[in-house]
Structure formats: C-alpha cells, structure tokens
Amino acid sequence: MMNKRTFLRLSAAVMGSRFVAPMMAWAGADKITNWAGNIEYSTDRLQSSASVEQVRDFVRKQSRLKVLGTRHCFNTIADSKDLFLSVKELNEAVTVDPAAHTVTVDAGVTYGKLSPILHEKGWALHNLASLPHISVAGACTTGTHGSGEKNGNLATAVAGLEFVTASGDMVRLSREKDGDTFQAAVVGLGALGVITKITLDVQPAFQMRQYVYENLPLRQMSDQFDAIEASAYSVSLFTDWQKQRINEVWLKSRMGSGQAWEARPEFFGARLATKNLHPIAELSAENCTEQMGVPGPWYERLPHFRMGFTPSAGKELQSEYFVPRPHAVEAILAVERMRDQVSPHLMISEIRTIAADNLLLSPCYKQDSVAIHFTWKQDWPAVRNVLPTIERELAPFKVRPHWGKLFTMSPKELRSVYGDRLQAFIKVARNLDPGGKFRNDFLDTNVFGA
Ligand SMILES: Cc1cc2nc3c(=O)[nH]c(=O)nc-3n(C[C@H](O)[C@H](O)[C@H](O)COP(=O)(O)OP(=O)(O)OC[C@H]3O[C@@H](n4cnc5c(N)ncnc54)[C@H](O)[C@@H]3O)c2cc1C
C-alpha cells in the first residue's frame, strides 16, 4: 500500500509554490518537491555527480541514498529521508553503434535532449512517453511506456545497463549475456544501484504524421477496439467518461512503413479535428505536438507534449492501471460504469496499448496490455477515496499499477499479481545491495515487504 505516513504532505505552501518555484526547490533554496508538487521529499540534502568516478566515491561513503531523476513520479518511489544523488549532469555521451543498432547514453540524459541528437545521426527510438522531459534512466526503471499494440514499454529498448552498486563497484549487464539478472535489473525501481549508462536499441530515423479525431462513440470503441488499436503505429484514446464517448482519438502514423494512411474525415464515427487539440479540449494546444497530418520527425510526434513547454495540465495527480489486452474492453467499460465517482475528480483519462515484454517487474510481463490512465485534479484526499473502487473493479483482471503513479493497492495484492517474479527480483536486489542502501519506505513497503 502507498505509504500514507510519509506520503503527500499537501501543505498549502507547496501547492501554491508549484508554478513559481520548482527550480528554486531543486536548487536547494526551498524544500525539494516532485514535478507535480504533490510530494515534498523527506530530505533536501542533494548531491550532484558529474562523473562516474564521483558517483562511485560518493556511493561508497554513504550508508543510504536515493537517486533522483527528473522527479516526474507522483508517488514516493524516489523519496529519501537521508540523501539524494542526482546524475542529471551526467548527460553528454551519445555513442551510436551502427552495426549493433544501439546507442549508449549517460543515464542523466532526458529523452528531450537525446532524441534530436539521435535523429541528427539518422537514428530513432521505437517509442516515447507522452512527454520528452523525463530522464531515460528514471523512465526505464519504472516501466514507463507510450502507446502502440506492437510497441513494448520504453524499457524494452534497453540492451545494456551500467551501474554503480552499493559497494561502489561497477556492474555491466547486457540483454545477450546476462539473462535473468538483466531481465530483473531493467525495470529495477531504483533499487539496484546508480545507473550511469544505458544502451538502447535504435532503428533508422523515420517521419510521422499525427491526426486527432473527436467524439468516438463508446459503442464503436467496444465493438471495434481491435480495429481501432490496429489502425496506427500508436493510438491513444482520451475520455472524460461522459456522454458515452471517447472525446479524442490520437493516431500517430509512421510514414514509409506501409502503415501510413490518408486521414478520412470520419473514423469509426469520430470526426477529424480541424485544429490542433490538447487532450483536455478546453486547454490550449500550444504545448502539444503538431497534429493535422503535418509530417515531422518521430520525436516530435510520438510524445503528446513538446519539449520546452509544460506537459499535460501541470497541477495534477496521475494514476494508471494495466490489464491484459484480451480484457481491454471489459475493463474500460467497468471504469465507464464508475463515471459518477471518477469524473468529479478527473481532468482526463487516456487508454493506451503496450506489447508484452520479459522484464520481471514490468506491468506488461509476458502479457500484451492495455493501460487505463487518470489525470486527476490535485486533490489527494478525494483521489485516495476513489482509487480503491477502481482497483476493486479491475481486480478480476489482475490489475497492476504504474510503479511511478498513485495507487492504493496493498503489498499483498501486489504480491498476488507479481507472484514469484517479486521474489526473483528481491533475490537479485539483495545480491547487489545486501544492506539496503538504495531502499526507501516505498520499496520496503511495496516490494521488499510484499
Ligand atoms: C506530465 C507527466 C506525464 C507522464 N507521462 C507518462 C507516460 O506517458 N507514460 C508513462 O508510463 N509514464 C508517464 N509519466 C510517469 C513518468 O514517466 C515516470 O514517473 C518516470 O519514472 C519519470 O522519470 P524520472 O526521471 O522523472 O524519475 P524520478 O521520479 O526522478 O525517479 C523515479 C525512480 O527512478 C529512479 N532513478 C532515476 N534515475 C536513476 C538512476 N540514474 N539510477 C537509478 N535509479 C534512478 C529513482 O530513484 C526512482 O526510484 C508521466 C509523468 C508526468 C509528470
């Protein structure tokens, strides 16, 4: 269960300062908060390391610490009572191996910084999350994903990992050589050490077009779900669960792949938008990636939000639940029936598909999945009340929460959905970090205590 003792000290001061002072907080002039401002971390002691040697030296000397990425998680997974280490200055190296189709990057780099460099060199990643502002290491370690029924989450692109363990030693793991340990380490929840370098699969750069349709009848969604999801490289359905409709359908289509299509005015009863839209239609689309079929590079179409702008709504909370793809429609309709409980607290929901993978703690382990996401108004007491209802309704589908978003499922429930994989992960973690240097309350409660 979410640790309620350390979680969410929703002081008015933090809530109020969110927009004016996040960087001040980051710089130590104020308490350090996560991106959304709903969490004030339990220490403001922050050390930054700009080289692997500095990281090793620092880790050796500390008894307990957490690495902080770009602070985009909504729960306490990144929190520390002791000390933070930031590797965001470790972000320069981008080394492409054209023969292996991989790129090796410093772990502090964000997708927003990496992607244009990669594109310039003629390469692309298979997918991106809704925003490019997040660090590669922080995203992969929580199983962050985009959409597309044939696309695994972002961590499935990881071909190799280099990290500093609790003893200050370097460990290098590769997908090819390190089998089970590698599969445990990639979605590592920040529990195994300080990731300093990541090797990712790349493919030749490609162009995309993005189209948005409005008002897809719910009935079409349920009758034609498979056809809708198969209709583009990446498909996102946005709904407020009102009026028996999907408010917006975002289709991201690859050009030159045989999958690109000319937009028809109608899509399963939805109408082609006549201007760029924000997922929350009332908000300005200024911070959104280009739509209306304008061709552009992969990294400017796969995310919904543009680098350099505030993604999403800003002042919000997020939760997300994964269920097996075969149960997608049943699960979506179960949430739709809860609309009167959900909608008062909701900004928007997004439904995405993710391909199965073999990463131990991935919510999509060996299971093509659908993810039902909730962007909530920033009212934790209200959201905390509604989450157990959603979790209960989705429980028959072996629901799994996003590791970096808000949930109230108990450790027992997590144990029941992750089964033996949780024990296998703990074994690897104990081996690399016997004294629990990289553990915190979230991990102790939800993983090690589970
Ligand atoms: C506006 C918004 C939109 C989002 N959209 C999506 C989306 O489309 N899809 C999705 O799946 N998620 C999404 N998320 C969630 C986000 O992708 C995850 O929270 C992700 O983990 C954020 O990465 P971070 O670097 O900010 O992590 P942080 O919150 O800083 O840290 C997360 C974890 O990573 C660990 N960590 C970070 N760096 C390292 C390192 N170098 N070595 C070891 N451990 C490390 C931390 O210790 C912690 O355990 C969104 C979040 C926001 C705020």
PDBQT file of the ligand as one rigid body, heavy atoms in Angstrom, charges set to zero:
ROOT
HETATM    1  C1  LIG A 501       3.288  15.068 -17.010  1.00  0.00    +0.000 C 
HETATM    2  C2  LIG A 501       3.698  13.623 -16.900  1.00  0.00    +0.000 A 
HETATM    3  C3  LIG A 501       3.445  12.770 -17.948  1.00  0.00    +0.000 A 
HETATM    4  C4  LIG A 501       3.815  11.412 -17.851  1.00  0.00    +0.000 A 
HETATM    5  N1  LIG A 501       3.566  10.597 -18.916  1.00  0.00    +0.000 NA
HETATM    6  C5  LIG A 501       3.868   9.273 -18.829  1.00  0.00    +0.000 A 
HETATM    7  C6  LIG A 501       3.621   8.391 -19.919  1.00  0.00    +0.000 A 
HETATM    8  O1  LIG A 501       3.230   8.804 -20.998  1.00  0.00    +0.000 OA
HETATM    9  N2  LIG A 501       3.848   7.073 -19.737  1.00  0.00    +0.000 N 
HETATM   10  C7  LIG A 501       4.319   6.572 -18.562  1.00  0.00    +0.000 A 
HETATM   11  O2  LIG A 501       4.474   5.365 -18.445  1.00  0.00    +0.000 OA
HETATM   12  N3  LIG A 501       4.632   7.396 -17.525  1.00  0.00    +0.000 NA
HETATM   13  C8  LIG A 501       4.415   8.729 -17.656  1.00  0.00    +0.000 A 
HETATM   14  N4  LIG A 501       4.730   9.565 -16.600  1.00  0.00    +0.000 N 
HETATM   15  C9  LIG A 501       5.422   8.992 -15.435  1.00  0.00    +0.000 C 
HETATM   16  C10 LIG A 501       6.939   9.072 -15.636  1.00  0.00    +0.000 C 
HETATM   17  O3  LIG A 501       7.332   8.592 -16.862  1.00  0.00    +0.000 OA
HETATM   18  C11 LIG A 501       7.651   8.234 -14.587  1.00  0.00    +0.000 C 
HETATM   19  O4  LIG A 501       7.304   8.751 -13.366  1.00  0.00    +0.000 OA
HETATM   20  C12 LIG A 501       9.184   8.209 -14.739  1.00  0.00    +0.000 C 
HETATM   21  O5  LIG A 501       9.712   7.292 -13.820  1.00  0.00    +0.000 OA
HETATM   22  C13 LIG A 501       9.805   9.567 -14.534  1.00  0.00    +0.000 C 
HETATM   23  O6  LIG A 501      11.215   9.518 -14.649  1.00  0.00    +0.000 OA
HETATM   24  P1  LIG A 501      12.080  10.487 -13.688  1.00  0.00    +0.000 P 
HETATM   25  O7  LIG A 501      13.465  10.517 -14.172  1.00  0.00    +0.000 OA
HETATM   26  O8  LIG A 501      11.394  11.786 -13.556  1.00  0.00    +0.000 OA
HETATM   27  O9  LIG A 501      12.018   9.664 -12.354  1.00  0.00    +0.000 OA
HETATM   28  P2  LIG A 501      12.093  10.131 -10.811  1.00  0.00    +0.000 P 
HETATM   29  O10 LIG A 501      10.705  10.410 -10.346  1.00  0.00    +0.000 OA
HETATM   30  O11 LIG A 501      13.113  11.171 -10.619  1.00  0.00    +0.000 OA
HETATM   31  O12 LIG A 501      12.601   8.752 -10.181  1.00  0.00    +0.000 OA
HETATM   32  C14 LIG A 501      11.885   7.570 -10.408  1.00  0.00    +0.000 C 
HETATM   33  C15 LIG A 501      12.686   6.367  -9.979  1.00  0.00    +0.000 C 
HETATM   34  O13 LIG A 501      13.824   6.238 -10.814  1.00  0.00    +0.000 OA
HETATM   35  C16 LIG A 501      14.986   6.111 -10.015  1.00  0.00    +0.000 C 
HETATM   36  N5  LIG A 501      16.109   6.644 -10.788  1.00  0.00    +0.000 N 
HETATM   37  C17 LIG A 501      16.154   7.772 -11.519  1.00  0.00    +0.000 A 
HETATM   38  N6  LIG A 501      17.353   7.900 -12.090  1.00  0.00    +0.000 NA
HETATM   39  C18 LIG A 501      18.081   6.837 -11.716  1.00  0.00    +0.000 A 
HETATM   40  C19 LIG A 501      19.416   6.398 -11.978  1.00  0.00    +0.000 A 
HETATM   41  N7  LIG A 501      20.258   7.070 -12.745  1.00  0.00    +0.000 N 
HETATM   42  N8  LIG A 501      19.819   5.242 -11.398  1.00  0.00    +0.000 NA
HETATM   43  C20 LIG A 501      18.995   4.529 -10.622  1.00  0.00    +0.000 A 
HETATM   44  N9  LIG A 501      17.736   4.875 -10.349  1.00  0.00    +0.000 NA
HETATM   45  C21 LIG A 501      17.288   6.021 -10.890  1.00  0.00    +0.000 A 
HETATM   46  C22 LIG A 501      14.649   6.892  -8.755  1.00  0.00    +0.000 C 
HETATM   47  O14 LIG A 501      15.471   6.503  -7.669  1.00  0.00    +0.000 OA
HETATM   48  C23 LIG A 501      13.215   6.487  -8.567  1.00  0.00    +0.000 C 
HETATM   49  O15 LIG A 501      13.143   5.225  -7.971  1.00  0.00    +0.000 OA
HETATM   50  C24 LIG A 501       4.432  10.916 -16.675  1.00  0.00    +0.000 A 
HETATM   51  C25 LIG A 501       4.719  11.796 -15.626  1.00  0.00    +0.000 A 
HETATM   52  C26 LIG A 501       4.377  13.138 -15.737  1.00  0.00    +0.000 A 
HETATM   53  C27 LIG A 501       4.709  14.064 -14.621  1.00  0.00    +0.000 C 
ENDROOT
TORSDOF 0
